[in-house]
Amino acid sequence: MKINIAKNDIFSNYKVKLKDFRFAKQFEKLLNDYDICFKKTEYFENFFMYNLKNINSKFISILNDKAANYIMYIEPMSVYSLPIRIDEESGEVPVIYPEKNKNYVTLGILDNGLAHINYLHPWIKKVHTRFLRENTSCTHGTFVAGIALYGDKLENREIVKNEGFYLLDSTVLDSTSIEEDELLKNILLAVQENYRTVKIWNLSLSVKLEIDENMFSDFGIVLDYIQKKYSVLICKSGGNGGDFMKKRPKRKLYHGSDSLLSLVVASINNDNYSSQFSRLGLGPQGTIKPDVVSYGGELSLNEKDGSMNMNGSKSFSIKGNIASSSGTSFANARIASLATILYQNTCTDFKNFSDFDATFIKALIIHSAKNTDKNLSIEEAGFGLPENSQEILSYLKNDKIKIIRGTMTKNYSINLGGEFFEYKKNANIKCTLAYETELDYFQKEKYILSDIKIKEFSEKGENLVRKFSSTINRGKNIELFSTNEIEKKFTIIIEKL
């Protein structure tokens, strides 16, 4: 039983996770015997979280005596709030409007609401909320949505090659604060009620707990469950840290950023260095997180007076004015925008969105990603900074790029054909594989139940994305293999360099 006590041992709400759901009745009887007020939240069958209200180490010691054999951990319930600094800026950009008779897809913004300012109002397709409008502040969500739609125009450079798409204002927290169990439930319900029409989601929220070296967080697991169950893609910010203000080293990504099915995004500044606030990977068990980076601004210590300097990304305030702020949230908004544009330009079913394939979108983005000219580490940048949407969409018409989508169990062989090699002896290739598989949400043995490896080229570790560059001889197949018969959906991109 892992125990983490709140600072100064003040009476607090605590999160409890059991080793096995079959101990639930026994645990709840113990809580009732001691008149402990609690809330149990179930996210899917037998996966739940307890929120024990207003306890301290005195009762935790009782739990340690009476329930240590079936409690996995107990820790203070993480609270999410939105301390966001937004600086007003001068200037304006033209408002963009939907074109008549054009099909658009929708990006879901899981946040604190969207202000219906002139820049956003034409694109807000729907509002999904469990809060009264007067109880939502809309500051963060508005800023995120502004970058998703207008980021390039506001920065006066091509990062994403923006184009318009619809927005779902999915408000999952109000203007105060929210505990992890309720935030996660709100996210689950938002996707559950809108997944048929919204396939890509921006989640620029985190709870302030660092990911573990070995165990996947409840937040990350629930995000993976949501994506697998409802066939959606979540773009997730890696989280911000303030250690630079005390000249301390950066720390690990926040809970939720260990979600393997999500595209997890870290931040770089305008000089292509990792932003000082941007947290570090890797994910649990050596998984590659973050996946990619984009531009999220910069924060720095003012050596003279100890204050914080900001060189922010531009977006909009809730008043509709141009403003600036910094954070991985805003780098994430660019990647969510990129993913949405890629799907919008490849979608063939704008009625039911039956053709959506998250592995295809992920593979395109990660295949395009490169390290910046500052040679960032994989812990800082994952696979790197993606190309813009126009460049990535050109892959679909490039004779030197093969994109293969399918399903497999134990083996899948890819014959590139002599024409791909231009009938030469060999070819240099860059290859990216993204796939979905079954996951053990209860982590009894290992999380990834069926891995795909690429024979001779990429066999180390387990990760839902593989990427490599190598030389391959003409006549040699690319062999995907796995250890069991679990069906896995995949996209593999093979580019001749």
Secondary structure in CASP SS format (residue, H / E / C, confidence):
PFRMAT SS
TARGET T0000
AUTHOR 0000-0000-0000
METHOD secondary structure of the structure
MODEL  1
M C 1.00
K E 1.00
I E 1.00
N C 1.00
I C 1.00
A C 1.00
K H 1.00
N H 1.00
D H 1.00
I C 1.00
F C 1.00
S E 1.00
N E 1.00
Y E 1.00
K E 1.00
V E 1.00
K E 1.00
L E 1.00
K C 1.00
D C 1.00
F H 1.00
R H 1.00
F H 1.00
A H 1.00
K H 1.00
Q H 1.00
F H 1.00
E H 1.00
K H 1.00
L H 1.00
L H 1.00
N H 1.00
D H 1.00
Y C 1.00
D C 1.00
I C 1.00
C C 1.00
F E 1.00
K E 1.00
K E 1.00
T E 1.00
E E 1.00
Y E 1.00
F E 1.00
E C 1.00
N C 1.00
F E 1.00
F E 1.00
M E 1.00
Y E 1.00
N E 1.00
L E 1.00
K E 1.00
N E 1.00
I E 1.00
N C 1.00
S H 1.00
K H 1.00
F H 1.00
I H 1.00
S H 1.00
I H 1.00
L H 1.00
N H 1.00
D H 1.00
K H 1.00
A H 1.00
A C 1.00
N C 1.00
Y C 1.00
I E 1.00
M E 1.00
Y E 1.00
I E 1.00
E E 1.00
P E 1.00
M C 1.00
S C 1.00
V E 1.00
Y E 1.00
S E 1.00
L C 1.00
P C 1.00
I C 1.00
R C 1.00
I C 1.00
D E 1.00
E E 1.00
E C 1.00
S C 1.00
G C 1.00
E C 1.00
V C 1.00
P C 1.00
V C 1.00
I C 1.00
Y C 1.00
P C 1.00
E C 1.00
K C 1.00
N C 1.00
K C 1.00
N C 1.00
Y C 1.00
V C 1.00
T E 1.00
L E 1.00
G E 1.00
I E 1.00
L E 1.00
D E 1.00
N C 1.00
G C 1.00
L C 1.00
A C 1.00
H C 1.00
I C 1.00
N C 1.00
Y C 1.00
L C 1.00
H H 1.00
P H 1.00
W H 1.00
I E 1.00
K E 1.00
K E 1.00
V E 1.00
H E 1.00
T E 1.00
R C 1.00
F C 1.00
L C 1.00
R H 1.00
E H 1.00
N H 1.00
T C 1.00
S C 1.00
C C 1.00
T H 1.00
H H 1.00
G H 1.00
T H 1.00
F H 1.00
V H 1.00
A H 1.00
G H 1.00
I H 1.00
A H 1.00
L H 1.00
Y H 1.00
G H 1.00
D H 1.00
K H 1.00
L H 1.00
E H 1.00
N C 1.00
R C 1.00
E C 1.00
I C 1.00
V C 1.00
K C 1.00
N C 1.00
E C 1.00
G C 1.00
F C 1.00
Y E 1.00
L E 1.00
L E 1.00
D E 1.00
S E 1.00
T E 1.00
V C 1.00
L C 1.00
D C 1.00
S C 1.00
T C 1.00
S E 1.00
I E 1.00
E E 1.00
E H 1.00
D H 1.00
E H 1.00
L H 1.00
L H 1.00
K H 1.00
N H 1.00
I H 1.00
L H 1.00
L H 1.00
A H 1.00
V H 1.00
Q H 1.00
E H 1.00
N H 1.00
Y C 1.00
R C 1.00
T C 1.00
V C 1.00
K C 1.00
I E 1.00
W E 1.00
N E 1.00
L E 1.00
S C 1.00
L C 1.00
S C 1.00
V E 1.00
K E 1.00
L E 1.00
E E 1.00
I C 1.00
D C 1.00
E C 1.00
N C 1.00
M C 1.00
F C 1.00
S C 1.00
D H 1.00
F H 1.00
G H 1.00
I H 1.00
V H 1.00
L H 1.00
D H 1.00
Y H 1.00
I H 1.00
Q H 1.00
K H 1.00
K H 1.00
Y H 1.00
S C 1.00
V C 1.00
L E 1.00
I E 1.00
C E 1.00
K E 1.00
S E 1.00
G C 1.00
G C 1.00
N E 1.00
G C 1.00
G C 1.00
D H 1.00
F H 1.00
M H 1.00
K H 1.00
K C 1.00
R C 1.00
P C 1.00
K C 1.00
R C 1.00
K E 1.00
L C 1.00
Y E 1.00
H E 1.00
G C 1.00
S C 1.00
D C 1.00
S C 1.00
L C 1.00
L C 1.00
S C 1.00
L E 1.00
V E 1.00
V E 1.00
A E 1.00
S E 1.00
I E 1.00
N C 1.00
N C 1.00
D C 1.00
N C 1.00
Y C 1.00
S E 1.00
S C 1.00
Q C 1.00
F C 1.00
S E 1.00
R C 1.00
L E 1.00
G C 1.00
L C 1.00
G C 1.00
P H 1.00
Q H 1.00
G H 1.00
T C 1.00
I C 1.00
K C 1.00
P C 1.00
D C 1.00
V E 1.00
V E 1.00
S E 1.00
Y E 1.00
G C 1.00
G C 1.00
E E 1.00
L E 1.00
S E 1.00
L E 1.00
N C 1.00
E C 1.00
K C 1.00
D C 1.00
G C 1.00
S C 1.00
M E 1.00
N E 1.00
M E 1.00
N E 1.00
G C 1.00
S E 1.00
K E 1.00
S E 1.00
F E 1.00
S C 1.00
I C 1.00
K C 1.00
G C 1.00
N C 1.00
I E 1.00
A E 1.00
S E 1.00
S E 1.00
S C 1.00
G C 1.00
T H 1.00
S H 1.00
F H 1.00
A H 1.00
N H 1.00
A H 1.00
R H 1.00
I H 1.00
A H 1.00
S H 1.00
L H 1.00
A H 1.00
T H 1.00
I H 1.00
L H 1.00
Y H 1.00
Q H 1.00
N C 1.00
T C 1.00
C C 1.00
T C 1.00
D C 1.00
F C 1.00
K C 1.00
N C 1.00
F C 1.00
S C 1.00
D C 1.00
F C 1.00
D C 1.00
A H 1.00
T H 1.00
F H 1.00
I H 1.00
K H 1.00
A H 1.00
L H 1.00
I H 1.00
I H 1.00
H H 1.00
S H 1.00
A C 1.00
K E 1.00
N C 1.00
T C 1.00
D C 1.00
K C 1.00
N C 1.00
L C 1.00
S C 1.00
I H 1.00
E H 1.00
E H 1.00
A H 1.00
G C 1.00
F C 1.00
G C 1.00
L E 1.00
P C 1.00
E C 1.00
N C 1.00
S H 1.00
Q H 1.00
E H 1.00
I H 1.00
L H 1.00
S H 1.00
Y H 1.00
L H 1.00
K H 1.00
N C 1.00
D C 1.00
K C 1.00
I E 1.00
K E 1.00
I E 1.00
I E 1.00
R E 1.00
G E 1.00
T E 1.00
M E 1.00
T C 1.00
K C 1.00
N E 1.00
Y E 1.00
S E 1.00
I E 1.00
N C 1.00
L C 1.00
G C 1.00
G C 1.00
E C 1.00
F C 1.00
F C 1.00
E C 1.00
Y C 1.00
K C 1.00
K C 1.00
N E 1.00
A E 1.00
N E 1.00
I E 1.00
K E 1.00
C E 1.00
T E 1.00
L E 1.00
A E 1.00
Y E 1.00
E E 1.00
T C 1.00
E C 1.00
L E 1.00
D C 1.00
Y C 1.00
F C 1.00
Q C 1.00
K C 1.00
E C 1.00
K C 1.00
Y C 1.00
I E 1.00
L C 1.00
S C 1.00
D C 1.00
I C 1.00
K E 1.00
I E 1.00
K C 1.00
E C 1.00
F C 1.00
S E 1.00
E C 1.00
K C 1.00
G C 1.00
E C 1.00
N C 1.00
L C 1.00
V E 1.00
R E 1.00
K E 1.00
F E 1.00
S E 1.00
S E 1.00
T E 1.00
I E 1.00
N E 1.00
R C 1.00
G C 1.00
K C 1.00
N C 1.00
I E 1.00
E E 1.00
L E 1.00
F E 1.00
S C 1.00
T C 1.00
N C 1.00
E C 1.00
I C 1.00
E C 1.00
K E 1.00
K E 1.00
F E 1.00
T E 1.00
I E 1.00
I E 1.00
I E 1.00
E E 1.00
K E 1.00
L C 1.00
END
